[in-house]
Amino acid sequence: MENDLPARLAAVRARVARACAAAGRDDVRLLLATKTQPVATVRAVLEADAAACAADPSLRPVLLGENRVQELVAKAPELVDRAPTWHVIGPLQSNKVNAALRWASCVETVASVDLARRLAARVTAPLDVMVQVNVSGEPTKSGVAPDEAAALALEVAATEGLRLVGFMTVGARSDDERVVAAGYARLRDLRDEVRASGAPGTADVVELSMGMSGDLEVAVAHGATTVRVGTAVFGSRPTTAR
């Protein structure tokens, strides 16, 4: 499987490049979702990425994202020599905040003022955060409701110790591309509304973390600046990380 990683990574990068070309953009980052992936596999893909970036200096190194703090704290020390940039991309419990902040440079899943305040109380330098929005309204998905997202974002943006950089969502689970696209367009409009407000702390609100292996092209077409990809690079998830 590890022998396939460079080709899989290159194929995903090519998909992102084609989507960017179609949208007339070149600003999309690739984040690899490492949930349940063994350290050896993550290391192999980081090595493949480093080789690709060395061959093509226009490429930006991949980001890494973890859903589970327990996996983040297990993997990050083993990969510190590769100096990856870690994002928290799953719900963050208050009792896991300290552990997450030891390794994560961005928390993409802020969905309450309480979590924002807990993060702010524990940082020693400004922390990048995103507001997670449940654009589809599906009960299985985390995030604040779209109608409440702008108000939450303004509170987060004004919280000392945090730097609001954008919004994150998980797209609708639907075979109808129009439904998925509508959710992504809604997030883009929210981002634009908050940024245009000129409220304190909103000047850096540019990011849209949305789109995964199956729908990254739709996300890029509607403004994604980061796409979160797992299976397209790693293949089917193992049941546990080792």
RAVENHU-V868181 format. One record per residue. N is the residue number from 1. RES is the residue in three letters. OMEGA is omega in whole degrees, 0 to 359 (NA if undefined). BURIAL is I if it has 16 or more other ideal C-beta (glycine too) atoms within 10 Angstrom, else O. D_FIRST is the distance of its C-alpha to the first C-alpha in Angstrom with 1 decimal. Layout:
# RAVENHU-V868181
N_RES_OMEGA_BURIAL_D_FIRST + N_RES_OMEGA_BURIAL_D_FIRST
This chain:
# RAVENHU-V868181
1_MET_182_O_0.0 + 2_GLU_177_O_3.8 + 3_ASN_180_O_5.3 + 4_ASP_188_O_5.3 + 5_LEU_179_I_6.9 + 6_PRO_180_I_10.2 + 7_ALA_179_O_10.7 + 8_ARG_179_I_10.1 + 9_LEU_179_I_12.4 + 10_ALA_180_O_14.8 + 11_ALA_178_O_15.1 + 12_VAL_178_I_16.1 + 13_ARG_179_I_18.4 + 14_ALA_176_O_19.9 + 15_ARG_179_I_20.6 + 16_VAL_180_I_22.3 + 17_ALA_179_O_24.2 + 18_ARG_179_O_25.5 + 19_ALA_178_I_26.5 + 20_CYS_180_I_28.3 + 21_ALA_180_O_30.1 + 22_ALA_181_O_31.3 + 23_ALA_181_I_32.6 + 24_GLY_183_O_34.1 + 25_ARG_177_O_32.3 + 26_ASP_190_O_29.9 + 27_ASP_186_O_29.7 + 28_VAL_177_I_26.5 + 29_ARG_177_I_24.1 + 30_LEU_176_I_20.4 + 31_LEU_180_I_19.7 + 32_LEU_179_I_16.3 + 33_ALA_190_I_16.8 + 34_THR_181_I_15.0 + 35_LYS_179_I_16.5 + 36_THR_180_I_15.0 + 37_GLN_178_I_11.9 + 38_PRO_179_I_11.9 + 39_VAL_182_I_13.6 + 40_ALA_179_O_11.1 + 41_THR_178_I_8.5 + 42_VAL_178_I_11.7 + 43_ARG_181_I_12.9 + 44_ALA_181_I_10.1 + 45_VAL_175_I_10.8 + 46_LEU_177_I_14.4 + 47_GLU_177_O_14.4 + 48_ALA_180_I_13.0 + 49_ASP_179_I_15.7 + 50_ALA_179_O_18.3 + 51_ALA_180_O_17.9 + 52_ALA_180_I_18.3 + 53_CYS_177_O_21.3 + 54_ALA_180_O_22.8 + 55_ALA_181_O_22.7 + 56_ASP_184_O_24.1 + 57_PRO_178_O_26.5 + 58_SER_180_O_27.1 + 59_LEU_174_O_23.8 + 60_ARG_181_O_24.0 + 61_PRO_178_I_21.3 + 62_VAL_168_I_19.3 + 63_LEU_174_I_20.7 + 64_LEU_179_I_19.1 + 65_GLY_178_I_20.4 + 66_GLU_175_I_20.7 + 67_ASN_188_I_22.4 + 68_ARG_182_I_23.3 + 69_VAL_181_I_25.4 + 70_GLN_176_O_24.5 + 71_GLU_178_I_20.8 + 72_LEU_184_I_22.1 + 73_VAL_176_I_24.4 + 74_ALA_185_O_21.8 + 75_LYS_189_I_19.2 + 76_ALA_180_I_21.6 + 77_PRO_181_O_23.3 + 78_GLU_184_O_20.2 + 79_LEU_187_I_19.3 + 80_VAL_179_O_22.9 + 81_ASP_177_O_22.7 + 82_ARG_177_O_20.5 + 83_ALA_177_O_23.3 + 84_PRO_175_I_21.4 + 85_THR_185_O_23.7 + 86_TRP_171_I_23.2 + 87_HIS_169_I_24.7 + 88_VAL_184_I_25.6 + 89_ILE_175_I_24.7 + 90_GLY_179_I_25.7 + 91_PRO_184_O_29.2 + 92_LEU_178_I_30.7 + 93_GLN_184_O_33.1 + 94_SER_181_O_36.1 + 95_ASN_178_O_35.5 + 96_LYS_185_I_32.1 + 97_VAL_183_I_33.5 + 98_ASN_180_O_34.2 + 99_ALA_181_O_30.8 + 100_ALA_185_I_29.1 + 101_LEU_176_I_31.5 + 102_ARG_187_O_30.5 + 103_TRP_188_I_27.3 + 104_ALA_175_I_27.4 + 105_SER_179_O_29.2 + 106_CYS_173_I_29.4 + 107_VAL_185_I_29.9 + 108_GLU_193_I_29.3 + 109_THR_176_I_30.6 + 110_VAL_183_I_34.3 + 111_ALA_178_I_36.1 + 112_SER_175_O_39.4 + 113_VAL_180_O_42.1 + 114_ASP_179_O_41.7 + 115_LEU_179_I_38.1 + 116_ALA_180_I_39.1 + 117_ARG_178_I_42.0 + 118_ARG_177_I_40.0 + 119_LEU_183_I_37.6 + 120_ALA_182_I_40.5 + 121_ALA_187_O_42.3 + 122_ARG_182_O_39.5 + 123_VAL_176_O_38.5 + 124_THR_176_O_40.1 + 125_ALA_182_O_39.1 + 126_PRO_181_O_38.7 + 127_LEU_175_I_35.4 + 128_ASP_178_I_33.8 + 129_VAL_171_I_33.6 + 130_MET_174_I_33.1 + 131_VAL_179_I_34.9 + 132_GLN_183_I_32.7 + 133_VAL_176_I_34.4 + 134_ASN_187_I_33.9 + 135_VAL_183_I_34.7 + 136_SER_183_I_34.2 + 137_GLY_180_O_36.3 + 138_GLU_185_O_33.9 + 139_PRO_180_O_34.7 + 140_THR_183_O_31.1 + 141_LYS_178_I_30.4 + 142_SER_175_I_31.6 + 143_GLY_178_I_33.9 + 144_VAL_178_I_37.5 + 145_ALA_181_O_39.3 + 146_PRO_182_I_39.7 + 147_ASP_181_O_43.5 + 148_GLU_190_O_43.2 + 149_ALA_182_I_40.5 + 150_ALA_180_I_42.9 + 151_ALA_178_O_45.2 + 152_LEU_181_I_42.5 + 153_ALA_180_I_41.1 + 154_LEU_177_I_44.5 + 155_GLU_179_I_44.9 + 156_VAL_182_I_41.6 + 157_ALA_182_I_42.4 + 158_ALA_183_O_45.7 + 159_THR_181_I_44.2 + 160_GLU_181_O_44.7 + 161_GLY_179_I_41.7 + 162_LEU_174_I_39.3 + 163_ARG_179_I_38.4 + 164_LEU_183_I_37.7 + 165_VAL_179_I_35.3 + 166_GLY_185_I_34.6 + 167_PHE_179_I_33.3 + 168_MET_173_I_30.2 + 169_THR_169_I_29.5 + 170_VAL_186_I_27.1 + 171_GLY_180_I_28.0 + 172_ALA_175_I_29.8 + 173_ARG_185_O_28.0 + 174_SER_174_O_29.6 + 175_ASP_180_O_29.0 + 176_ASP_184_O_32.0 + 177_GLU_180_O_31.0 + 178_ARG_179_O_34.5 + 179_VAL_179_O_34.2 + 180_VAL_181_I_31.0 + 181_ALA_180_I_32.6 + 182_ALA_178_I_35.8 + 183_GLY_180_I_34.1 + 184_TYR_177_I_32.6 + 185_ALA_178_O_35.9 + 186_ARG_179_I_37.6 + 187_LEU_177_I_35.5 + 188_ARG_180_I_36.3 + 189_ASP_176_O_39.9 + 190_LEU_178_I_39.9 + 191_ARG_182_I_38.5 + 192_ASP_179_O_41.1 + 193_GLU_182_O_43.9 + 194_VAL_180_I_43.1 + 195_ARG_182_I_42.9 + 196_ALA_182_O_46.1 + 197_SER_183_O_47.9 + 198_GLY_180_O_48.4 + 199_ALA_180_I_48.4 + 200_PRO_176_O_47.8 + 201_GLY_183_I_44.2 + 202_THR_184_I_43.0 + 203_ALA_183_O_43.0 + 204_ASP_183_O_39.2 + 205_VAL_182_I_38.1 + 206_VAL_190_O_36.0 + 207_GLU_171_I_32.4 + 208_LEU_178_I_31.0 + 209_SER_183_I_27.6 + 210_MET_182_I_26.7 + 211_GLY_179_I_24.3 + 212_MET_187_I_20.7 + 213_SER_187_I_17.9 + 214_GLY_187_O_20.3 + 215_ASP_185_I_23.5 + 216_LEU_180_I_23.0 + 217_GLU_178_I_25.2 + 218_VAL_181_I_28.0 + 219_ALA_180_I_27.8 + 220_VAL_179_I_28.1 + 221_ALA_182_I_31.0 + 222_HIS_168_I_32.7 + 223_GLY_180_I_32.4 + 224_ALA_172_I_29.1 + 225_THR_174_I_28.7 + 226_THR_172_I_25.4 + 227_VAL_185_I_22.7 + 228_ARG_188_I_20.3 + 229_VAL_177_I_16.9 + 230_GLY_188_I_14.1 + 231_THR_181_O_12.3 + 232_ALA_177_I_12.6 + 233_VAL_187_I_10.3 + 234_PHE_188_I_8.2 + 235_GLY_181_O_8.4 + 236_SER_182_O_10.6 + 237_ARG_166_O_11.8 + 238_PRO_183_O_11.9 + 239_THR_180_O_15.6 + 240_THR_175_O_16.1 + 241_ALA_179_I_15.0 + 242_ARG_NA_O_15.2
